Amino acid sequence: MELAWGAAIAAEWAHFVALGVFAYEQGGTAAVGVAGLVRLLPAAAVAPFAASLGDRFRRERFLLTLTLVGAGALAASAVAASAHERVLVFAFAAVVGLATTLIRPALQALLPSLARTPEELIASNGATSTIESLGTLVGPVVAAVFVSLADVAAVFALGAAALVVGALLFARVKVESRVGLATEAGQSLRRMIADGFRTVVRTPSASLVVGLIVAQTFVRGCLNVLIVVAAFQVFDGGGAQVGYLTAAIGAGGLVGAIGAMTLRSGRLAAPFGLSLVFWGVPITLMAVRPYFAAALVLLAIVGAANSFEDVAVFTLLQRLVPNHMLTRVLGLVWGLAMGGVAVGSIAAPAVVRAIGPRPAFVLVGSILPLLALLAYQRLTAIDRTVAPAPGLEFVERVPLFTPLSIATKEQVAASLVPLSFAAGEVVIQAGDAGDRFYIVRDGELDIDASGQHSTAHEADYFGEIALLRDVPRTATVKAAADCNLYALQRADFLSAVTGHSAAHAAGEAIAETRLKRSAAQRD
């Protein structure tokens, strides 16, 4: 999946550079702004609605479809560019923008179904950001070379080929244990979309985070235009300089993404706010040192901050939003984000005309640091309130749950029911029907399996045999001392374990081992 994402992001940024150069050659700075607008505004309008399909259908198949659509649009762009058909190039750019915009929320919604622990989820988001940075580096550099040696049509054709490769890779992805998607099948598309909007509006923490994301993307839209302006008007360069300046963001992002993997799952909102400061300050400093080499370094810092921001904020949203609504909420986020980029793209030329290129860098660069300062206390409050379900630590210590994704584990943890038993009290009786699975929080229990006794302590578990084999209880479990347990209802247990082949196999192996051990002890 990550390799497919790399192909998609490289194609997207190669298209960005080629489209910017094509637009500037056709109509100057204003045309660059228009190109950014038509590339992203349809995505901003459609993405919140189209992304909900990722919660109705298999997300990996949704990704495959999107890459094929993007490949077709880029191939058509190559033909239109060769014919110097500006309107068609811009129209196909809108389709490319929509496809690549929808890839992001679907991929980010899929990650919790692949990662198995909170640490793996952060690492997965870090890998996604790392590959995005590589794509942001490789795509523009390749585009710069091809623009210099050939033309923009060649770049569009190369991007189409990259997306075809991405589609072939996405076709090999299959996700087990999809959480909550089955419950969405009976809902209307309208209801699903409305639920996504309500989730953001009714969750103040999510609303704040989404608002800051939109502000950052507005600045990104401005920066996209300012990079073109700087290349042609400040550094007296050309299309190749646009590619190299854009690639500097990717180079810095690569370093930042590797560093972002050290983030802890308990503290994500505050690093997000800090990354916004380092997103804006280097843009301001570009006005102070308008030299090409200095601009490369400053844009690399922006790229590093962008990677920290991506890992922190999307891991945070994956924690704040229920998994079964994740694609549509992330689609809303990316739709608003693309709208922010589009508005920034059209606003930047007006700002440059009004105050000049260098003051424009100062104005645009000051936006995010000011917003981060105003919101910092609320961001630190999010870190204090957003935490995994209390029982997640115990779920992760149960071997048959180990293969499950973090999304499934968190659903299991949220379904756990805390129970307390006094010494001598019976928890389950041999011969009874199995209705629950149990995990020991603390205390000690005596397990009597046909006269063979054993004890259970913290993080031990029991009750799985009756549930997996659909047989009566095979043992009597009694509290040897006061104890606290977590109980998981039969339906929740079977939904989590039997829906994942590796977890089901692990559960059957554990049940078989325990039955054989009990039989051997009786013999």
N, C-alpha and C positions, 0 to 999 in steps of 0.2 A: 504494500500500500504506500509506503514512504517513497519507494522508487517511482511509482506512478505519480505521486505528488510532486516529486522533483522534476519530472518531465513536464507536468502541467505548469508549474510555476516558472520554469525556464522559458516555456513557450509564451506565457503571459507577459513576461518582462521583455522578451525579444519583440513581441508585438507592440508593447508600450513605446519602446525606443523607435521602432520603424514607423509607427503611426505618428509620433511626435515630429520626426524628421519630415515625413511625407506632408503633414499638415503645415509645417513651417515653410517648406518649399512652395506649397500651393497658395498660402495666404498669410504668412507671417505669424506674429505672436497671437493675434486674435483667433486665427485658425487653430492654433495649438489648444487654446482654451475651449473652442467649440468641439474639437476632437475629444478632449477629455470629458466634456459634457455628454456627448452622444455615446461615448464608450461606456459611461458609468451610470447615467441617469436612468436608462431602462432597467438596468440591474437593480438600482435602488428601489424602483417602483414595483418590480415583479418579484424580486428575491424573497421578500417576506411571505409571499403566497406560494410560489413554486417550491420553496424549501420544505414546506409542510409535507410534500410528497415523500421526503426522506423519512418521515415518521409513519407513513402509511405503507411504504414498500421497503424492500431490503435496501439498506443504505449503500451496500457495496455495488448493487446493480444500478442504483440511482447515479453513483459516481461514474460507472462505465458509460451510461447514456450521455452524461454531461460532457465527458471527454470526446466522445464521438461527434457530438454537436459542435463543440469548439473546433475540432479538427476540420470539419466541413466548412465552417465559417472562415477559418484562416486560409484554407485552400482557395475559397472563393475570393478572399481579399487579395491573394497573390495575382489572380487573373484580373481583377478590377484595377489593381495598381499598375499592372503592365499596360492596361488600356488607358491609364490616367483618368479613370472614372472616380473623381473625388467623392461624389455622393454615395456610390456603391461601397467604396472603401470605408466610409464613415458608418454606413448602414450595417455592414458586416462586422465592424468594430463593436457595435452595440450587442450583436449576438455573441461575439467572443467575450465581451465584458460580462454578459449575463451568465454564460457557461462557467467561466472561471470564478465568478463571484459565488455561484451555488456550490462549486466544488469545496470551498472552504468550510461552510457550516456542516455539510454532510460528512466530510472527513473528520472534523473536530467532534462531531456527535458520535462517530464510530469509535473513536479512540477509547472511551470508557468501556466499550464492549470487548476490547482487545487487551488492555492493560489489566493486571491482576491485583495490584496494590496501589495505594496513593503515591508511593515513590515511583512506581512504574508509570503512572499516569503523568507525573511531572516530567519524567525522563522521555516519555513518548511525545509530550508537547514540546519538550526541548529538541527532540530529534526532528519534529515537524518544522520548528523554527530554524534549526540548523540547515535543513534541506531547503527551506524557503530562502535563506540567506545565500546558499550556494546557487540556487536558481536565479536570485536577484543579481548575483555576481556573473554567473556564466551566461545567462540570457542576454544582458546588455552588452557584454564584451563580444560575444559572437555576433550580435546585431551590429555593433560598431564596425567590426571587421568586414562583414558582408555588405554593409552600407558603403564602406570605403571601396571595396573591390568589385561589388556588383550593384545591386539596388535594393529598395525596400521590398520589392516583390519576392526576391530570393529569401529575405528574412521571414516573410509571411509563409512561404512554402516550407521552410525549415521548421517553423513553429507548428505547422499542420502535421508534419512527420513526427515531431516530438509528442504531440497529443495522441497520435495513433499508437505510438509505443506505450504511452500511459494507459490507453484503453486496453491494450493487450495485457498489461500488468494488473489493472483493476479486475479484469475478467478472472484472474486466478485467486482473488480474495474471497474467502467464505467465512462468515462469522457465525459461531455457535452461541446459543443462550442469549437470544435477543430479548432485552428486558422491556416489557410494557408495550411493544409494538403491536402485538396481537389485539390488545384492548382497543387500539385505535381503528381497527379495520371497519367497525360498524359506524364510526362517526362520519358526519358529513365534512367535506373539505372546509366549508365555511365555519363550522363549529371548531375544528382543529385550529384554524388560523386565529379565531377569536380567543381561544384558550391561550395561545402563545402570547398574544398582545396583553391579555389580562395578567398572565404570570409576571411579565416585566413591570406593568403598571402597579400591581399590588405588592411587589417586593421592592421596598425602598432601596435596599442595597444593590439590587440588580439595576434599578433605574439610574442610580448614581454612576455605576460602572459603565452602563451603556451610554450615558450622556458624555462621559469623559472619552469613551472610544470614538464617538461621533466627532467631538472636538479635535481629537488627534488626527482623524481622517480628513477633516477640513484642512488642517495644517499640511497634511500630506498632499492633498490636492493642490494647494498653493505651491508647495515645494516642487511638485512635478513640473509646473510651469516655470517657476523661478530657475530650475536647473537648465531648462532650454534657453531662457533669457540670459542666464549667466554665461552659458557656452557661446552664444552668438554675439551678445552685446558687451559683456564684461571682459571675457577672456579672448574675444575676437577669434573664436574657433569655429567649429562646424558640427556636423552630425556625430562624428566620432567622439568629440568631447562630451556630448550628451550621454553617450553610452558609457564612457569612462566615469563620469560623475555619478551616474546611476549605479554603476558597478561598485563604487566606493561604499555605498550604503550596504550592498550585499556583503562586501568583504568585512566590514565592521560587524554586520549582523551575524556572520559566521562565528566570530570570536565571542560575541555577546550571547549567542545561543548556547554555546558550550558552557559558558559561565552560568547561564540561567538554570542549568540542570542542578546546580547546588541549592536552588531555592527549597525551602521547607514547606510542606503542605499546610502547616499551621499559620504561616505568615506570607500572604500573597498580596493583599490589598496595599499595604504600605510600600513594598517594592514597586508595585504598579504606579503609584503616585510619584515615586522618585524617578522612575524611568521617563515620565512625562517631562520632568525638569530637564533631564539630559537630552530629551528629544528637541526641546525648543532652544536652549542656550546656544548650541553650536550653530544653529541657523542665524541667530543674532550676530554671532561672532564672524560669520562670513562677510558681513558688511564692514567689519573693522579690518579684516585682512583679506581683501579681494584678490588673492593670488590663487592660481590653479592648484598648486601643491597643497596650500593651506586648506583650500576647499575640499580636496580629497580626504584630508585627515579629519576635518570637521564633519563631513558627511559620513565617514566611517564611524564616528562617535554616535551620530544619529542612528546608524544601522545597529550598533550594539545596544543602544537604548531600546530600539524597536523590538529586538529579540527578547530582551528582559520583559518588556511590556507584554508581548504576545504570550509568552509562557505563563507569566503571572496571571494575566487577565482571563485567558481562556481556561486555565485550570480552575480559576475562581468561579467562572460561570458554570463550568461542569459540576462544581460543588453546589452552586446556588439553585440550579434549575433541575427539576426532575428529569430523569433520562428519557422517559417516553415523550417529552415535549422538547427535547434538546435541539433537534434539527430545526424545528420551526422557530424557536427562540433565537438560535444562532443565525438562521436565515433572516430574521428581523434585524438582528444586530448588523449583519453584513449588508443588508439592504440599506439601512440607515448609514452605515459606514461608506458604502459606495455613493450614496447621496451626498455625504459630507465631502468626499473626494471630488465629486462632480461640481458641487457648489464652490469648493476651493479652487478648482481648475478655472471656472469662469470668473471668480472674483479676483484672482491674482493679476490677470492682465489689466483690470481696471485700477488696481492698487499701483501697479508699475507705472501706468500712464499718469496717475494722479500725483505720486510722490517720488517716482524714480526707482531704479532697481535696488540700490543699496538701502535706502530707507525702508523699502518693502521687506527686505530680509529682516530688519530690526522689528518691524511691526508684526510680521508673521511669527517670528521666533519667540516673541514675548507672550503669546497667547497661552501656551500650555503650562509654562512655569507659574503664571498667575493663577490659572485654574487649579493646578495641583496644590498650591499654597492654600487656597480657599477651601479645598475639599479634604485636606490632609487629615484633620481630626476625624471626619466621618469615615475615611478609609481605614484608619487604625481601629476604629470601633468595629468595622466589619471583621477584621482579624480576630477580635475578641469574641465575636458571636457565631461565626461560621466555623463549624467543626464537624467531623464525621460522627455518625451515630455511635452512642456509647458502647454498643456491643460489637463494633467492627473489629476491635482488637481480638476478641475471642473468636469471631468468625474466621479471622485470618489464621488462627492457631489450630483449626480443625482440618486435618489432612484432606478429607474428601471435598472441602470447599477450596482447596489451594488452586486448582486449575481454573476456577471461575474468574470472570472479569471483575474489575473493581466496581462496575455498575451493578452487577448481580450481587456481589458481596454487600454493597451498601443497601440494596433492596432487602436482602436477607437480614442485615443488622437492624434496619428500620422495622422489620416485622417481628423481631424478638420480643417476647413477653417476659418481664422479670417476675420470678416467683421465689417465695421463701418457704422453707420447711423446717420444722422443729425436730430435734433429735428424736428418733424412733418413728417418725412419720413415714408412711409408705408413699413413694413417688409414683411408681408403676408396679403392677401386680402381674406375675406370670399368668398367661392364659387370657388376659384382657385384650381387647382390640387396640391396635396402635393408632394413636391420634396425634402424638407430638414427638418431636426430636428435642433432646435436652443437651445443654452445655453447662458445665459446672463453673460458676463464678467464684465461689469460695466455699470452704467447708469440706466435709468428708461424707461419702456415701458407701453403703455396703451393697454389693451386687451378688445376688444368690441365683446362680444358673443351675438348676437341678441339683442343689446341694453343694456346688462348687462356688466358693466365695472369693471375691476380689474387691478392691476398693477403688473409688473414683475421687480425684482431687481437682484442684483448679485447672481449668482448660480441658479436662477430660469430657467425654461426650458419650451418650448412650441413647438407645431407642431407634436407631436407624434400621435394624434388621426387620422389625415388624412393618416398617413403612416401605422399604425397598422390596421385600419379598411378599408383602401383603399376607402376612401370617399373624397369629396371636403373639403377644409378648412372650419372649423366650426366657425372661429372667424377672425376678422381683428386685426392685431397687428401693432401699430404705435409707433414710438419713441417719448416719452414725453420729452426727453432731449437727448443731444448727448450721444450715447451709442456705446459700442463695444460688439460684439457677436461672438460665435463660431457656425459654421454651419457644420452639418454632412449630407452628401448626402444620399438619400433614400436607395440606395443599401447597403451602409456601415452600416446604422442604422439597417435595417432589417436583415442583415447578423449577426450582433452582438446580437440583441435582440431575434429574432425568433429562432436562433440556440441554445438557452439555455432555458430550460423549465421554470426555476424559474424567469429569467429575462422577458420572454414573459408573464408569468402570472402577474408579477408586472406591466408591461406596460399596459396590458389589464385592470387591476384593477384601475390603475391611470386614464386611458381613461374613464372607466365607471363612476368613481367618478366625474370627471370633467363634463361629459355629464349630469349626474343626477343633479349636483349642478346648472348647467346652466338652465336645465329645471325647477328646483324648483324656481330659481330666476325669470324666466319668468312667472310662475304661480302666 
